[in-house]
Amino acid sequence: MSRPLVDTVQELCAAIAAFDPAVAGELVEGGVEPDRVLPEGTTPLWRAVDSGSPALVTAVLGNEPRLRLPEETRERLLALARAWHETGVEQELRRRTGASEPVQTVRVPDDESEFNHILQHSLGGLTVRDGHAGILTALEWAFRILTPVDKLVARAAAQPDEDHATRWEVLRVLLDRQSEETWSALVAHRHHPDPAHRRFLAEYLRVHGILADDSPRARSEGDLASAWAAEETDSDMLARVLRALDEFDHPGREAAGLRHAAHPDAEVRRAVTALFLPLGDDARQALRALLRDPDAEVRLGACRTAASDADLAQEAVPQLLLLAEEPEPELHAPAAALLASCPDRSPAVADALAGFLDRDDPVALLEAGYGLALRDDPRTAEAYRRIRSVGAVHEYDHRWDAVWEWNRSNGLIQPVD
């Protein structure tokens, strides 16, 4: 027997009220109608737009909204999002509640990804997120309204939090809009007086390089990043542009790396280390210097690039052993990964890997156990116990599989009846 329609609609409304896009999306995909009129005259989709969560709107919007929704309904949804955006969340909350106490604000994830974050505001019993500019952007594109690129970039640039959901929504729409007109309008922001606009363009280039390095426009985007890197004088912006250039298979990569390998800003040198692939003679010399850089993250990046070259990989091992002892915990997992996969089978490397077993970083533990298993080291037994104790077991993970298999082969795991 099918479940009553009213119950499923109530479940959808409950998921929206709880800011749960995963459940809301499953319900809509399962056939719950986001356009069903509720007793007070709204719809689940209206409530999602009102909520201020772009992730909820994406989950609830449904298929072919431009064709499914009447023009009047589309205009009302756009007007709702636009009103929140133009009025501001705090002012609109005060208008709706009449409350005068301070607004309670907290930064929260807008979905299950590690990127999309948003500010959640509560006042007088109402809770709303501040993603209405992102929602407006999503609705405009879903309804095939070609909002001017300058306006879209301005919405993204207005957010100081670079992981804000609105920025990612603008980025998503611009990545979908692949016309030459859109590209030309974006390129114009290369010289915008507001650095936030230039930072957004650099991020657009980086993400598009990741997603579509083989696209017809990849060469022109790589050309832009390469020329920009040659001219940029601001260290922060230069590092961003170099990271964007790294995502393109562009002939200017090595020249950009060599030009900035001795840059006084460590953030720039960190971006440089990834540009030296494939490795030429000049790049090898520059990378040797970066392996001895005073900045630990620069050395880590240099070690990562050096791992692709047999001679340099061996030169990187002493630096990796030092990185394993660094106090910064964020260095431990990548250092352990490079040590685990390096061809060096010396006792010093095995001891360094075993040293990670005293730490609580799950990824570092997995990498260390994997490296010990590859070396047939008896301390793989301890790695097995430690990985299980911190809950770092991942099904179908090659590192865990190697640790488990070593313990099974050595009779340390009892067969299950």
GIBELTA-V186920 format. One record per helix or strand of 3 or more residues. SS is the DSSP state (H for helix, E for strand). FROM is the first residue (numbers start at 0). LEN is the number of residues. Records with the same first field share a line. If there is no record, write none. Layout:
SS: FROM-LEN + FROM-LEN
This chain:
H: 4-13 + 20-9 + 43-8 + 53-7 + 64-4 + 70-17 + 88-9 + 131-11 + 148-9 + 164-12 + 179-12 + 194-17 + 217-14 + 234-11 + 252-8 + 265-10 + 280-10 + 295-11 + 309-14 + 328-13 + 346-12 + 361-13 + 379-10 + 397-12
E: 103-6 + 116-7 + 125-4
